[in-house]
Amino acid sequence: MSEPLKIAIAGLGTVGMGLLKLLQDNSTTISQRCGREIVVTAVCSRDRTKDRGVDLGSITWYDNAARMASEADAQVIVELIGGSDGIALETCMNALQAGRNVVTANKALLAHHGMTLARAAKNSGASVHYEAAVAGGIPIIKSLREGLSANNIQRICGILNGTSNYIMTRMRNESLSFEAVLKDAQDLGYAEADPIFDVNGVDAAHKLAILASLAFGTEINFDAIHIEGIGNISLSDVEYANELGFRIKLLGIAQRTETGIEQRVHPCLIPASSIMANVEFAYNAVEVTCDFAETVIHVGPGAGAGPTASAVIADLVDIARGHTLPVFNVPGDKLAALPTVPMNEHLGKYFIRLKVTDHSGVLAQITAILSKHDVSVESVLQRAQDPGKPVPLVMVVHETREHRMNAALLEISALDSVMSEPHLIRIELH
Ligand SMILES: NC(=O)c1ccc[n+]([C@@H]2O[C@H](COP(=O)([O-])OP(=O)(O)OC[C@H]3O[C@@H](n4cnc5c(N)ncnc54)[C@H](OP(=O)(O)O)[C@@H]3O)[C@@H](O)[C@H]2O)c1
């Protein structure tokens, strides 16, 4: 066997400890596949005194990850600290400037500084690997960079945040409110104590930014993503969606249109019979629509120590085999800056939920406004309530541009008969 591949690990939390365990448990298999051993020579974490349940005695401990990245006896620095800036960025930059390869699971860092890292890697001849940054154990980065590399990709659509998917699944299965499931998920350890990036769509957007760059050969452009989370989805939305044959999922979608690239993260109604609708709980899924391979769907666990460590090791195996690729699929100077399609140009069907007074003529008033804006109604649902009380009114409208929908809703919300802000959810049929 050749010389071992020496690695240094920054961050010994969920993923870092998962990595140490997997390297130990599957050492024979991994060494055979690499053609050499992977040896951990250095580690760094915040608290040296913490009992992590493993003997780190033979490994050099660093108190400063950025210093470790420059100085450790290692060819690869594995960054598993997290955060888009600060120590994670400094660690990766120091490693690359010293000509060491970087492996990271940090989607926030890549979404915000991916281009800076790619340039630093090019300058020093090192490489950046990030299979674990998107969809945990699903090898979606490999799929886009290698398996599907012959194809022009038209669209990527993913369930990219396990916590949101878990919440939406339990809301539907158990008829619970968003708040009730979130609290339970936190108590059970499925959701972070601070789940803001999970539920507000930002975590999914970090991952979408990476996928869009790989799929379309464009520079990462996080700021171009339209982001909405699931915090406004009510149990009644879930129930009406069910009645109409849909399920609600937080999706990240990047697609080519005639005028540029559309990138968006928001809750969507999708047909209940679709594969994506049946990806439940904390599972992730990524659907890639290609010109020759057609539609390829990847499903698997999107997080957790084991799946994420598995993805980190896939990168280490590549490095050990001497297999490196341009960071974002094509050489940096070939990455295009394609125009971004603004959200108000989005073309799609919409679900609208209104609360209206229980009087005759209200529906006619609303449909007249929709029609004035060229929006045509496909179906209407109205359930009887207590007499005299406001009634919910749910509509599905045919495909239209979002600016027409917004203009119509602005007028509708000003009607005396409309008792609360109209609630809109986009429908994705494919
Ligand atoms: N958890 C998942 O399932 C998952 C899945 C995919 C991607 N990721 C990504 O993987 C990365 C790590 O996530 P995680 O869940 O493992 O996080 P975590 O459990 O919070 O672990 C973070 C680790 O970083 C260490 N750390 C924090 N600040 C540090 C500093 N200034 N210097 C050195 N070490 C520092 C912590 O040290 P102490 O232990 O000493 O406090 C801890 O060991 C993140 O980028 C995350 O987005 C995670």
Ligand as a Chemical Component Dictionary entry (heavy atoms), coordinates in Angstrom:
data_LIG
# 
_chem_comp.id                   LIG 
_chem_comp.type                 NON-POLYMER 
_chem_comp.pdbx_formal_charge   0 
_chem_comp.three_letter_code    LIG 
# 
loop_
_chem_comp_atom.comp_id 
_chem_comp_atom.atom_id 
_chem_comp_atom.alt_atom_id 
_chem_comp_atom.type_symbol 
_chem_comp_atom.charge 
_chem_comp_atom.model_Cartn_x 
_chem_comp_atom.model_Cartn_y 
_chem_comp_atom.model_Cartn_z 
_chem_comp_atom.pdbx_ordinal 
LIG N1  N1  N 0  -25.293 17.395 11.953 1  
LIG C1  C1  C 0  -25.619 16.994 10.728 2  
LIG O1  O1  O 0  -26.394 16.047 10.553 3  
LIG C2  C2  C 0  -25.029 17.692 9.535  4  
LIG C3  C3  C 0  -25.407 17.259 8.249  5  
LIG C4  C4  C 0  -24.832 17.868 7.137  6  
LIG C5  C5  C 0  -23.937 18.903 7.304  7  
LIG N2  N2  N 1  -23.618 19.314 8.570  8  
LIG C6  C6  C 0  -22.649 20.401 8.702  9  
LIG O2  O2  O 0  -21.498 19.890 9.357  10 
LIG C7  C7  C 0  -20.891 20.900 10.140 11 
LIG C8  C8  C 0  -20.774 20.427 11.579 12 
LIG O3  O3  O 0  -22.067 20.152 12.068 13 
LIG P1  P1  P 0  -22.312 19.374 13.446 14 
LIG O4  O4  O 0  -23.741 19.034 13.460 15 
LIG O5  O5  O -1 -21.301 18.320 13.634 16 
LIG O6  O6  O 0  -22.071 20.564 14.480 17 
LIG P2  P2  P 0  -21.865 20.439 16.061 18 
LIG O7  O7  O 0  -22.344 19.141 16.571 19 
LIG O8  O8  O 0  -22.388 21.696 16.642 20 
LIG O9  O9  O 0  -20.263 20.428 16.194 21 
LIG C9  C9  C 0  -19.481 21.569 15.967 22 
LIG C10 C10 C 0  -18.101 21.281 16.494 23 
LIG O10 O10 O 0  -17.289 22.417 16.210 24 
LIG C11 C11 C 0  -16.540 22.740 17.378 25 
LIG N3  N3  N 0  -16.263 24.158 17.398 26 
LIG C12 C12 C 0  -17.125 25.189 17.550 27 
LIG N4  N4  N 0  -16.474 26.363 17.518 28 
LIG C13 C13 C 0  -15.165 26.065 17.355 29 
LIG C14 C14 C 0  -13.992 26.825 17.260 30 
LIG N5  N5  N 0  -14.023 28.158 17.314 31 
LIG N6  N6  N 0  -12.812 26.175 17.089 32 
LIG C15 C15 C 0  -12.763 24.834 17.014 33 
LIG N7  N7  N 0  -13.852 24.039 17.120 34 
LIG C16 C16 C 0  -15.036 24.651 17.270 35 
LIG C17 C17 C 0  -17.398 22.315 18.555 36 
LIG O11 O11 O 0  -16.518 22.112 19.639 37 
LIG P3  P3  P 0  -16.903 21.494 21.075 38 
LIG O12 O12 O 0  -17.399 20.114 20.827 39 
LIG O13 O13 O 0  -15.619 21.504 21.797 40 
LIG O14 O14 O 0  -17.933 22.407 21.656 41 
LIG C18 C18 C 0  -18.045 21.048 18.000 42 
LIG O15 O15 O 0  -17.220 19.928 18.244 43 
LIG C19 C19 C 0  -21.761 22.149 9.946  44 
LIG O16 O16 O 0  -21.247 22.926 8.895  45 
LIG C20 C20 C 0  -23.104 21.566 9.532  46 
LIG O17 O17 O 0  -23.887 22.457 8.766  47 
LIG C21 C21 C 0  -24.138 18.731 9.673  48 
# 
loop_
_chem_comp_bond.comp_id 
_chem_comp_bond.atom_id_1 
_chem_comp_bond.atom_id_2 
_chem_comp_bond.value_order 
_chem_comp_bond.pdbx_ordinal 
LIG N1  C1  SING 1  
LIG C1  O1  DOUB 2  
LIG C1  C2  SING 3  
LIG C2  C3  SING 4  
LIG C2  C21 DOUB 5  
LIG C3  C4  DOUB 6  
LIG C4  C5  SING 7  
LIG C5  N2  DOUB 8  
LIG N2  C6  SING 9  
LIG N2  C21 SING 10 
LIG C6  O2  SING 11 
LIG C6  C20 SING 12 
LIG O2  C7  SING 13 
LIG C7  C8  SING 14 
LIG C7  C19 SING 15 
LIG C8  O3  SING 16 
LIG O3  P1  SING 17 
LIG P1  O4  DOUB 18 
LIG P1  O5  SING 19 
LIG P1  O6  SING 20 
LIG O6  P2  SING 21 
LIG P2  O7  DOUB 22 
LIG P2  O8  SING 23 
LIG P2  O9  SING 24 
LIG O9  C9  SING 25 
LIG C9  C10 SING 26 
LIG C10 O10 SING 27 
LIG C10 C18 SING 28 
LIG O10 C11 SING 29 
LIG C11 N3  SING 30 
LIG C11 C17 SING 31 
LIG N3  C12 SING 32 
LIG N3  C16 SING 33 
LIG C12 N4  DOUB 34 
LIG N4  C13 SING 35 
LIG C13 C14 SING 36 
LIG C13 C16 DOUB 37 
LIG C14 N5  SING 38 
LIG C14 N6  DOUB 39 
LIG N6  C15 SING 40 
LIG C15 N7  DOUB 41 
LIG N7  C16 SING 42 
LIG C17 O11 SING 43 
LIG C17 C18 SING 44 
LIG O11 P3  SING 45 
LIG P3  O12 DOUB 46 
LIG P3  O13 SING 47 
LIG P3  O14 SING 48 
LIG C18 O15 SING 49 
LIG C19 O16 SING 50 
LIG C19 C20 SING 51 
LIG C20 O17 SING 52 
# 
